[in-house]
């Protein structure tokens, strides 16, 4: 029986938001638990940022607002952001 990988159902920007959340968890030495799994985090991101446009706007405004808040009010002073750039999904057809 084939199990679906829910990570592959995320858009590029949603994946970036998940990576930011996991980086914050790594910075504060947290990990997923039985109550809160990676699958739960993926579903929460899809619920909060249902479209690519909404997720991209969040990234352009420094990332997931919840993660930005945690960095601003948490113990971590330095935020390590991924250096990967998001590829545009549409290309210009003008020449």
ZADO-1210 file (C-alpha; in nm, 4 decimals, padded with zeros to 6 digits):
<atoms>
<atom x="00.0000" y="00.0000" z="00.0000" code="UNK" pos="1"/>
<atom x="00.1357" y="00.3397" z="-00.1024" code="UNK" pos="2"/>
<atom x="00.1418" y="00.6121" z="00.1623" code="UNK" pos="3"/>
<atom x="00.1091" y="00.9679" z="00.0396" code="UNK" pos="4"/>
<atom x="00.3884" y="01.2059" z="00.1375" code="UNK" pos="5"/>
<atom x="00.2037" y="01.5167" z="00.2526" code="UNK" pos="6"/>
<atom x="00.5211" y="01.7280" z="00.2278" code="UNK" pos="7"/>
<atom x="00.4978" y="01.6964" z="-00.1513" code="UNK" pos="8"/>
<atom x="00.1455" y="01.8458" z="-00.1471" code="UNK" pos="9"/>
<atom x="00.2787" y="02.1789" z="-00.0174" code="UNK" pos="10"/>
<atom x="00.3550" y="02.4640" z="-00.2539" code="UNK" pos="11"/>
<atom x="00.7054" y="02.6103" z="-00.2696" code="UNK" pos="12"/>
<atom x="00.6220" y="02.8947" z="-00.0316" code="UNK" pos="13"/>
<atom x="00.4407" y="02.6646" z="00.2107" code="UNK" pos="14"/>
<atom x="00.7507" y="02.4432" z="00.2197" code="UNK" pos="15"/>
<atom x="00.9612" y="02.7504" z="00.3010" code="UNK" pos="16"/>
<atom x="00.7281" y="02.8343" z="00.5902" code="UNK" pos="17"/>
<atom x="00.7590" y="02.4777" z="00.7208" code="UNK" pos="18"/>
<atom x="01.1385" y="02.4977" z="00.6950" code="UNK" pos="19"/>
<atom x="01.1342" y="02.8254" z="00.8941" code="UNK" pos="20"/>
<atom x="00.9206" y="02.6633" z="01.1627" code="UNK" pos="21"/>
<atom x="01.1488" y="02.3600" z="01.1837" code="UNK" pos="22"/>
<atom x="01.4560" y="02.5867" z="01.1993" code="UNK" pos="23"/>
<atom x="01.3017" y="02.7687" z="01.4952" code="UNK" pos="24"/>
<atom x="01.2354" y="02.4348" z="01.6638" code="UNK" pos="25"/>
<atom x="01.5973" y="02.3375" z="01.6068" code="UNK" pos="26"/>
<atom x="01.7186" y="02.6716" z="01.7487" code="UNK" pos="27"/>
<atom x="01.5253" y="02.6219" z="02.0732" code="UNK" pos="28"/>
<atom x="01.6085" y="02.2495" z="02.0887" code="UNK" pos="29"/>
<atom x="01.2480" y="02.1371" z="02.0422" code="UNK" pos="30"/>
<atom x="01.1274" y="01.8404" z="01.8424" code="UNK" pos="31"/>
<atom x="00.7998" y="01.6919" z="01.7304" code="UNK" pos="32"/>
<atom x="00.6066" y="01.4937" z="01.9908" code="UNK" pos="33"/>
<atom x="00.3307" y="01.2350" z="01.9820" code="UNK" pos="34"/>
<atom x="00.0765" y="01.5154" z="02.0287" code="UNK" pos="35"/>
<atom x="00.2297" y="01.7441" z="01.7647" code="UNK" pos="36"/>
<atom x="00.3792" y="01.5666" z="01.4648" code="UNK" pos="37"/>
<atom x="00.5249" y="01.6953" z="01.1401" code="UNK" pos="38"/>
<atom x="00.2011" y="01.5974" z="00.9698" code="UNK" pos="39"/>
<atom x="00.0099" y="01.8249" z="01.2094" code="UNK" pos="40"/>
<atom x="00.2462" y="02.1105" z="01.1259" code="UNK" pos="41"/>
<atom x="00.1924" y="02.0536" z="00.7525" code="UNK" pos="42"/>
<atom x="-00.1854" y="02.0588" z="00.7947" code="UNK" pos="43"/>
<atom x="-00.1654" y="02.3769" z="01.0046" code="UNK" pos="44"/>
<atom x="00.0392" y="02.5522" z="00.7373" code="UNK" pos="45"/>
<atom x="-00.2054" y="02.4452" z="00.4660" code="UNK" pos="46"/>
<atom x="-00.4913" y="02.5735" z="00.6810" code="UNK" pos="47"/>
<atom x="-00.3294" y="02.9095" z="00.7643" code="UNK" pos="48"/>
<atom x="-00.1795" y="02.9688" z="00.4188" code="UNK" pos="49"/>
<atom x="-00.4117" y="02.7868" z="00.1753" code="UNK" pos="50"/>
<atom x="-00.2758" y="02.9368" z="-00.1476" code="UNK" pos="51"/>
<atom x="00.0680" y="03.0007" z="-00.2928" code="UNK" pos="52"/>
<atom x="-00.0037" y="03.3752" z="-00.3109" code="UNK" pos="53"/>
<atom x="-00.0879" y="03.4026" z="00.0606" code="UNK" pos="54"/>
<atom x="00.2159" y="03.1942" z="00.1577" code="UNK" pos="55"/>
<atom x="00.4441" y="03.4031" z="-00.0679" code="UNK" pos="56"/>
<atom x="00.3149" y="03.7249" z="00.0916" code="UNK" pos="57"/>
<atom x="00.3985" y="03.5843" z="00.4344" code="UNK" pos="58"/>
<atom x="00.7527" y="03.5018" z="00.3213" code="UNK" pos="59"/>
<atom x="00.7999" y="03.8468" z="00.1721" code="UNK" pos="60"/>
<atom x="00.7026" y="03.9877" z="00.5141" code="UNK" pos="61"/>
<atom x="00.9816" y="03.7957" z="00.6937" code="UNK" pos="62"/>
<atom x="00.8057" y="03.4589" z="00.7177" code="UNK" pos="63"/>
<atom x="00.5337" y="03.2992" z="00.9251" code="UNK" pos="64"/>
<atom x="00.4028" y="03.5636" z="01.1689" code="UNK" pos="65"/>
<atom x="00.3941" y="03.3089" z="01.4523" code="UNK" pos="66"/>
<atom x="00.7617" y="03.2213" z="01.4018" code="UNK" pos="67"/>
<atom x="00.8583" y="03.5895" z="01.3748" code="UNK" pos="68"/>
<atom x="00.6736" y="03.6531" z="01.7031" code="UNK" pos="69"/>
<atom x="00.8524" y="03.3626" z="01.8728" code="UNK" pos="70"/>
<atom x="01.1918" y="03.4974" z="01.7644" code="UNK" pos="71"/>
<atom x="01.0998" y="03.8477" z="01.8792" code="UNK" pos="72"/>
<atom x="00.9784" y="03.7339" z="02.2223" code="UNK" pos="73"/>
<atom x="01.1826" y="03.4194" z="02.2689" code="UNK" pos="74"/>
<atom x="01.5264" y="03.3305" z="02.3892" code="UNK" pos="75"/>
<atom x="01.6822" y="03.3101" z="02.0445" code="UNK" pos="76"/>
<atom x="01.8484" y="03.6333" z="01.9370" code="UNK" pos="77"/>
<atom x="01.9773" y="03.5339" z="01.5949" code="UNK" pos="78"/>
<atom x="01.7508" y="03.3929" z="01.3285" code="UNK" pos="79"/>
<atom x="01.9055" y="03.1588" z="01.0770" code="UNK" pos="80"/>
<atom x="01.7168" y="03.1856" z="00.7489" code="UNK" pos="81"/>
<atom x="01.7591" y="02.9552" z="00.4581" code="UNK" pos="82"/>
<atom x="01.9487" y="03.1082" z="00.1667" code="UNK" pos="83"/>
<atom x="01.7401" y="02.9235" z="-00.0912" code="UNK" pos="84"/>
<atom x="01.5458" y="03.1496" z="-00.3240" code="UNK" pos="85"/>
<atom x="01.1917" y="03.0803" z="-00.4315" code="UNK" pos="86"/>
<atom x="01.1529" y="03.0221" z="-00.8027" code="UNK" pos="87"/>
<atom x="00.8783" y="03.2136" z="-00.9752" code="UNK" pos="88"/>
<atom x="00.6030" y="02.9907" z="-01.1042" code="UNK" pos="89"/>
<atom x="00.5113" y="03.2154" z="-01.3965" code="UNK" pos="90"/>
<atom x="00.7451" y="03.3310" z="-01.6660" code="UNK" pos="91"/>
<atom x="00.7183" y="03.6472" z="-01.8668" code="UNK" pos="92"/>
<atom x="00.5986" y="03.5813" z="-02.2204" code="UNK" pos="93"/>
<atom x="00.7058" y="03.9187" z="-02.3567" code="UNK" pos="94"/>
<atom x="01.0124" y="03.9510" z="-02.5767" code="UNK" pos="95"/>
</atoms>
